[in-house]
């Protein structure tokens, strides 16, 4: 991060939008969505989706090791970060991973040619589960890479103390003097800012990044680059095309706020999106659906039944 004395000019604001409310599980459960519901995928490129949730666990812990409240489902062609601020994370996948992780923590996948996974079921009834699921697109030539997976515990999520009353947790990118643990295919920066009352901070997004968005997901801020007050649920698209305007300024007065920064390098490639599959053409979508129907998806997976913990080799059971 450049010092404030050498700070470049502030990024101009292009759009201010409200988050949407979606039903990703097909039932009563809802999440708040900054993009694409607030900012379209064309404008948020390379970021595909940001779902924010803060809900009390209603079903309690899974009663069986093979039970997941977010049941088994496929992904292909992008990167995923599941960043939890409260609760306990739980995950299983077709690479043979079975993990739980404390929070704040993160579980990420570069799903590549295909992953099947399931989530949830680690929290007692009534526990507040707060966090994000973020999808990032990847270049066409990398969509069929072998999948990669990682779990990031609290100690490996860098927290940077900035000005009085401002701290920043770096999820991805080299920013604020640290390197985020989410190693995405595409070049991005993701930072979670926590701001107390009467707090302010200035920083710059990286060179070469031509998409920048700020999402006020909790509380409210009194100014973002001259915007005036912004309440929770507001997502702001900034003009990141100028080499001379890379700066961001956030400030609060009487209240506190939590704010996410998303900055990235645009792909400028066609998007063919079918639920949990993101490719470049409809033909690629059809090929993936054929693989799902024929049972050949995912092409890279362990050679045991990853849905049943009892089928795992002894050394792999967790």
C-alpha positions as CSV (number, residue, x, y, z in Angstrom):
1,X,0.0,0.0,0.0
2,X,1.3,3.4,-0.9
3,X,1.7,5.9,1.9
4,X,-0.9,8.6,2.1
5,X,1.7,11.2,1.2
6,X,2.3,9.6,-2.2
7,X,-1.3,8.5,-2.7
8,X,-2.6,8.7,-6.2
9,X,-5.9,10.4,-7.0
10,X,-9.2,8.8,-5.9
11,X,-11.0,6.4,-8.2
12,X,-14.2,7.8,-9.7
13,X,-17.5,6.3,-8.9
14,X,-19.4,4.7,-11.9
15,X,-22.4,3.1,-10.3
16,X,-24.1,2.8,-6.8
17,X,-26.5,-0.1,-6.5
18,X,-28.4,-2.1,-3.9
19,X,-27.7,-5.8,-3.2
20,X,-30.3,-8.3,-4.3
21,X,-31.9,-11.1,-2.3
22,X,-31.7,-14.6,-3.7
23,X,-32.7,-18.2,-2.9
24,X,-29.7,-20.3,-3.8
25,X,-30.9,-23.5,-1.9
26,X,-34.3,-23.7,-3.5
27,X,-36.1,-23.3,-0.1
28,X,-36.9,-20.6,2.4
29,X,-33.2,-19.7,3.0
30,X,-32.0,-16.4,1.5
31,X,-28.7,-14.7,0.9
32,X,-27.8,-11.1,0.1
33,X,-26.1,-10.8,-3.3
34,X,-23.8,-7.9,-4.2
35,X,-23.2,-9.3,-7.7
36,X,-24.6,-10.2,-10.2
37,X,-27.9,-9.1,-8.5
38,X,-26.5,-5.6,-7.8
39,X,-23.7,-5.3,-10.4
40,X,-24.0,-7.3,-13.6
41,X,-21.4,-10.0,-14.5
42,X,-20.3,-8.0,-17.5
43,X,-19.4,-5.1,-15.2
44,X,-18.1,-7.1,-12.3
45,X,-15.7,-9.2,-14.5
46,X,-13.8,-11.3,-13.4
47,X,-16.0,-11.6,-10.3
48,X,-19.1,-13.8,-11.0
49,X,-20.9,-13.9,-7.7
50,X,-20.8,-12.6,-4.1
51,X,-23.4,-14.1,-1.7
52,X,-23.4,-12.8,1.9
53,X,-25.2,-14.7,4.6
54,X,-25.8,-14.0,8.3
55,X,-28.3,-16.5,9.7
56,X,-28.7,-18.7,12.8
57,X,-28.2,-22.4,12.3
58,X,-31.7,-23.9,12.2
59,X,-31.0,-27.6,11.9
60,X,-28.1,-28.2,14.3
61,X,-25.1,-30.4,13.7
62,X,-25.3,-33.2,11.1
63,X,-26.4,-36.4,12.8
64,X,-24.4,-38.6,10.4
65,X,-20.9,-38.0,9.0
66,X,-22.3,-38.3,5.4
67,X,-25.0,-35.7,6.0
68,X,-24.6,-32.2,4.6
69,X,-27.4,-29.6,4.7
70,X,-26.0,-28.2,1.4
71,X,-26.1,-31.5,-0.5
72,X,-23.6,-32.8,-3.1
73,X,-23.5,-30.6,-6.2
74,X,-21.1,-30.1,-9.1
75,X,-18.9,-27.1,-10.2
76,X,-16.7,-26.5,-13.3
77,X,-14.8,-23.6,-14.8
78,X,-14.1,-21.1,-12.0
79,X,-12.7,-20.5,-8.5
80,X,-14.6,-20.4,-5.3
81,X,-13.9,-18.9,-1.8
82,X,-16.1,-19.8,1.1
83,X,-15.1,-17.2,3.8
84,X,-16.7,-17.6,7.2
85,X,-16.5,-14.9,9.9
86,X,-18.5,-16.8,12.5
87,X,-19.6,-20.4,13.1
88,X,-17.6,-23.5,12.0
89,X,-17.1,-24.5,8.4
90,X,-17.5,-28.0,7.1
91,X,-16.8,-29.4,3.6
92,X,-16.5,-32.7,1.6
93,X,-15.5,-33.1,-2.0
94,X,-14.6,-35.5,-4.8
95,X,-10.9,-35.0,-4.2
96,X,-11.4,-36.9,-1.0
97,X,-11.2,-33.9,1.3
98,X,-13.3,-33.9,4.5
99,X,-12.6,-30.8,6.5
100,X,-13.9,-28.6,9.3
101,X,-12.4,-25.2,10.1
102,X,-12.7,-22.5,12.8
103,X,-13.6,-19.0,12.0
104,X,-12.7,-16.4,10.8
105,X,-11.5,-18.9,8.2
106,X,-11.7,-19.9,4.6
107,X,-12.1,-22.9,2.3
108,X,-11.3,-22.4,-1.3
109,X,-11.3,-24.4,-4.6
110,X,-10.1,-23.8,-8.1
111,X,-12.6,-26.3,-9.4
112,X,-11.1,-26.5,-13.0
113,X,-12.4,-29.6,-14.9
114,X,-14.8,-30.4,-12.2
115,X,-15.5,-31.0,-8.5
116,X,-18.5,-32.4,-6.7
117,X,-18.8,-31.1,-3.1
118,X,-21.1,-30.7,-0.1
119,X,-21.1,-28.2,2.8
120,X,-22.4,-27.4,6.3
121,X,-23.6,-29.3,9.3
122,X,-20.9,-28.4,11.8
123,X,-22.8,-25.9,14.0
124,X,-25.1,-26.3,16.9
125,X,-28.7,-25.0,16.5
126,X,-28.9,-21.3,17.0
127,X,-25.3,-20.5,16.2
128,X,-24.8,-17.4,14.0
129,X,-23.2,-18.4,10.8
130,X,-21.9,-15.3,8.9
131,X,-19.8,-15.2,5.8
132,X,-19.5,-15.1,2.0
133,X,-19.3,-17.4,-1.0
134,X,-17.5,-15.7,-3.8
135,X,-17.1,-17.0,-7.4
136,X,-14.3,-15.8,-9.7
137,X,-14.1,-16.6,-13.4
138,X,-10.9,-18.0,-14.9
139,X,-9.5,-17.7,-18.5
140,X,-10.7,-20.1,-21.1
141,X,-7.4,-21.9,-21.3
142,X,-7.5,-22.7,-17.6
143,X,-11.1,-23.9,-17.2
144,X,-10.2,-27.5,-17.6
145,X,-7.1,-27.5,-15.2
146,X,-6.9,-30.2,-12.6
147,X,-8.9,-29.0,-9.5
148,X,-7.1,-27.6,-6.4
149,X,-8.4,-27.2,-2.8
150,X,-7.3,-25.5,0.3
151,X,-8.4,-24.8,3.9
152,X,-7.2,-21.6,5.6
153,X,-7.4,-21.4,9.4
154,X,-7.7,-18.1,11.3
155,X,-3.9,-17.9,12.0
156,X,-3.3,-17.9,8.2
157,X,-5.7,-15.1,7.4
158,X,-3.6,-12.0,7.6
159,X,-5.1,-9.2,9.7
160,X,-3.6,-5.8,9.1
161,X,-4.2,-3.0,11.6
162,X,-4.4,0.3,9.7
163,X,-5.5,3.6,11.2
164,X,-7.1,3.8,14.6
165,X,-10.3,1.9,14.5
166,X,-9.6,0.2,11.1
167,X,-8.5,-3.4,10.5
168,X,-8.2,-5.3,7.3
169,X,-8.3,-9.0,6.7
170,X,-6.6,-9.8,3.3
171,X,-8.2,-12.8,1.6
172,X,-6.5,-12.6,-1.8
173,X,-3.8,-10.6,-3.6
174,X,-0.6,-8.8,-2.5
175,X,-2.0,-5.7,-0.8
176,X,-1.5,-3.7,2.5
177,X,2.0,-5.3,2.8
178,X,0.8,-8.9,3.0
179,X,-0.2,-11.7,0.7
180,X,-3.7,-13.2,0.9
181,X,-4.0,-17.1,1.1
182,X,-6.6,-17.5,-1.7
183,X,-4.4,-18.3,-4.7
184,X,-6.8,-17.6,-7.5
185,X,-6.1,-18.3,-11.2
186,X,-7.1,-14.8,-12.1
187,X,-5.3,-11.7,-10.7
188,X,-7.5,-10.3,-7.9
189,X,-7.5,-8.5,-4.6
190,X,-10.1,-9.2,-1.9
191,X,-10.0,-7.4,1.5
192,X,-12.5,-7.4,4.4
193,X,-12.3,-4.0,6.2
194,X,-13.7,-3.6,9.7
195,X,-14.2,0.0,10.8
196,X,-15.2,1.5,14.1
197,X,-16.9,4.8,14.6
198,X,-15.1,8.0,13.6
199,X,-12.6,6.0,11.6
200,X,-11.0,6.5,8.1
201,X,-8.5,4.9,5.9
202,X,-6.9,5.4,2.5
203,X,-5.3,2.8,0.2
204,X,-4.7,1.9,-3.4
205,X,-5.7,-1.0,-5.6
206,X,-3.0,-2.8,-7.6
207,X,-1.6,-1.7,-11.0
208,X,-3.2,-3.5,-13.9
209,X,-6.5,-4.2,-12.1
210,X,-9.3,-2.7,-14.1
211,X,-12.3,-3.8,-12.0
212,X,-12.9,-2.4,-8.6
213,X,-16.0,-2.7,-6.3
214,X,-16.8,-1.9,-2.7
215,X,-19.6,-3.7,-0.9
216,X,-20.9,-2.2,2.4
217,X,-22.4,-5.4,4.0
218,X,-22.8,-4.3,7.6
219,X,-23.3,-1.0,9.3
220,X,-22.9,2.2,7.2
221,X,-20.1,4.5,6.0
222,X,-20.3,8.2,5.7
223,X,-18.1,8.6,2.6
224,X,-16.4,6.5,-0.1
225,X,-14.4,8.7,-2.5
226,X,-17.0,11.5,-2.2
227,X,-20.1,9.4,-2.4
228,X,-21.7,10.6,0.8
229,X,-23.4,8.2,3.2
230,X,-23.8,4.6,2.1
231,X,-25.9,2.1,4.1
232,X,-25.6,-1.7,4.5
233,X,-26.4,-3.5,1.3
234,X,-24.8,-1.0,-1.0
235,X,-22.4,-2.0,-3.7
236,X,-20.3,0.5,-5.5
237,X,-18.6,0.1,-8.9
238,X,-15.5,2.3,-9.4
239,X,-13.7,3.3,-12.6
240,X,-10.4,1.5,-12.4
241,X,-9.2,2.2,-15.9
242,X,-7.1,5.2,-15.1
243,X,-3.4,4.7,-14.2
244,X,-3.5,8.0,-12.2
245,X,-6.6,7.3,-10.2
246,X,-6.0,4.2,-8.0
247,X,-7.0,5.5,-4.6
248,X,-9.8,4.6,-2.2
249,X,-10.9,6.5,0.9
250,X,-13.4,5.2,3.4
251,X,-14.7,6.9,6.5
252,X,-17.3,6.5,9.2
253,X,-18.7,9.0,11.8
254,X,-21.1,7.8,14.5
255,X,-21.4,4.2,13.4
256,X,-19.2,1.2,12.6
257,X,-19.1,-0.7,9.3
258,X,-17.8,-3.8,7.5
259,X,-16.8,-3.4,3.9
260,X,-15.5,-5.8,1.3
261,X,-13.1,-4.7,-1.5
262,X,-13.0,-6.6,-4.8
263,X,-10.5,-5.6,-7.4
264,X,-9.4,-7.7,-10.4
265,X,-8.2,-8.0,-13.9
266,X,-11.0,-8.3,-16.5
267,X,-11.1,-11.4,-18.7
268,X,-13.3,-9.9,-21.4
269,X,-14.3,-13.4,-22.5
270,X,-17.8,-14.8,-23.3
271,X,-19.6,-16.4,-20.3
272,X,-21.9,-19.4,-20.7
273,X,-23.4,-19.9,-17.2
274,X,-25.6,-22.8,-16.2
275,X,-26.2,-23.0,-12.4
276,X,-22.9,-24.2,-10.9
277,X,-21.1,-24.5,-14.2
278,X,-19.4,-21.5,-15.9
279,X,-17.8,-22.0,-19.3
280,X,-17.4,-20.0,-22.5
281,X,-19.9,-21.6,-24.9
282,X,-23.2,-23.4,-24.7
283,X,-21.6,-26.4,-26.4
284,X,-19.3,-26.7,-23.4
285,X,-22.3,-26.5,-21.1
286,X,-24.0,-29.3,-23.0
287,X,-20.8,-31.5,-22.9
288,X,-20.7,-31.0,-19.1
289,X,-24.4,-31.9,-18.7
290,X,-23.8,-35.0,-20.7
291,X,-20.9,-36.0,-18.4
292,X,-23.1,-35.5,-15.4
293,X,-25.9,-37.7,-16.9
294,X,-23.4,-40.4,-17.9
295,X,-21.6,-40.5,-14.5
296,X,-18.2,-39.5,-15.9
297,X,-18.2,-36.2,-14.0
298,X,-15.9,-35.2,-12.4
299,X,-13.1,-36.5,-14.6
300,X,-10.5,-36.2,-11.8
301,X,-11.6,-37.8,-8.5
302,X,-10.5,-40.3,-5.9
303,X,-11.0,-44.0,-6.6
304,X,-13.3,-44.6,-3.6
305,X,-16.8,-43.5,-2.8
306,X,-16.1,-40.0,-1.5
307,X,-19.7,-39.5,-0.4
308,X,-19.4,-42.2,2.2
309,X,-16.8,-41.7,5.0
310,X,-16.9,-45.5,5.7
311,X,-15.5,-46.1,2.1
312,X,-12.4,-43.9,2.7
313,X,-9.0,-45.6,3.1
314,X,-8.1,-45.7,6.8
315,X,-5.3,-43.2,6.4
316,X,-7.8,-40.7,4.8
317,X,-10.6,-40.8,7.4
318,X,-11.0,-37.5,9.3
